[in-house]
Amino acid sequence: RGGILLIENVGNLVCPAEYDLGEHFRVVVASVPEGDDKIEKYPAIYRRADAVVVNKADLAEMSDFRFDRFRMQIQNINSYASLFELSCKTGEGLSAWADWIAQLRCRN
């Protein structure tokens, strides 16, 4: 059986949205310390995402990041995207994220 190849399209959030890498699925990784306004600033990449991962959820209480606002913006711009709120430090949300990836493998 084939595996899963993850490609990080480096650069800023504007350029990667415009390039077709031949991928089957697109995932955007956001970070709590970077703020909850990225969807407004870079709508194209979020519009085309199959999943959005918000990392460092454990830092939300120490920042101005509002998950309710972020969730609403994702719903408005791309209601089909799966949203994962996780923390690599605490392990929060990692099981759901890993399950989603495992389902992709079964589909391809």
C-alpha positions in Angstrom: 0.0 0.0 0.0 1.1 3.5 -0.7 1.9 6.0 2.0 1.2 9.7 2.4 3.5 12.3 1.1 3.3 15.7 2.8 4.7 18.7 0.9 5.2 22.0 2.6 4.9 24.7 0.1 7.1 27.3 1.7 6.7 31.0 1.4 4.0 33.2 2.7 0.3 32.5 2.7 -0.3 34.4 -0.6 1.9 32.5 -3.0 1.2 28.8 -2.1 -2.5 29.2 -2.9 -1.8 29.9 -6.5 0.4 26.9 -7.3 -0.9 23.4 -8.2 1.5 20.9 -6.8 -0.5 17.9 -8.0 -1.8 17.3 -4.5 -4.9 15.4 -3.6 -5.7 17.4 -0.5 -4.7 20.9 0.8 -4.1 21.6 4.5 -3.4 25.1 6.0 -1.7 25.2 9.3 -2.4 28.3 11.4 -0.8 29.1 14.7 -2.5 30.8 17.7 0.4 33.2 18.3 0.1 34.5 14.7 -3.5 35.7 15.4 -7.0 34.9 14.3 -7.0 37.4 11.4 -5.2 35.3 8.8 -8.4 34.2 7.0 -9.2 37.9 6.3 -5.7 38.6 5.1 -5.2 35.4 3.0 -8.6 34.2 2.0 -7.5 32.3 -1.2 -5.5 29.7 0.7 -8.2 29.1 3.2 -10.9 28.9 0.5 -9.1 26.0 -1.2 -8.2 24.1 1.9 -9.6 20.6 2.6 -8.5 21.0 6.3 -7.3 23.8 8.5 -5.1 23.0 11.5 -4.8 25.5 14.3 -1.7 24.6 16.3 -0.6 25.8 19.7 -4.2 25.8 21.0 -2.7 25.7 24.5 -1.6 29.3 24.1 -5.0 30.7 23.3 -5.6 31.9 26.9 -2.4 33.9 26.7 -3.2 35.6 23.4 -6.0 37.5 21.7 -6.8 34.5 19.5 -10.5 33.9 19.5 -11.5 30.4 18.3 -15.1 31.4 18.0 -14.2 34.1 15.5 -11.8 31.9 13.6 -14.4 29.1 13.4 -17.0 31.5 12.1 -14.6 32.9 9.4 -13.7 29.3 8.2 -17.4 28.5 8.0 -18.1 31.6 6.0 -15.3 31.2 3.5 -15.1 27.4 3.3 -17.8 25.4 5.0 -16.4 22.1 3.6 -13.0 22.4 5.3 -12.4 20.2 8.3 -11.1 22.2 11.3 -8.7 20.8 13.8 -7.6 22.7 17.0 -4.6 21.1 18.4 -1.6 21.4 20.6 1.5 19.4 19.9 2.7 20.3 23.5 -0.3 18.9 25.3 -1.6 16.4 22.7 -5.0 18.1 22.5 -6.7 17.3 19.2 -3.9 15.1 17.8 -6.0 12.0 17.7 -8.7 13.6 15.5 -6.0 15.0 13.2 -4.3 11.6 12.9 -7.7 9.9 12.2 -8.4 12.4 9.4 -5.0 11.6 7.8 -5.6 7.9 8.2 -8.9 8.3 6.4 -7.2 10.0 3.5 -4.9 7.0 3.2 -7.8 4.7 2.9 -9.4 6.8 0.2 -6.4 6.9 -2.0 
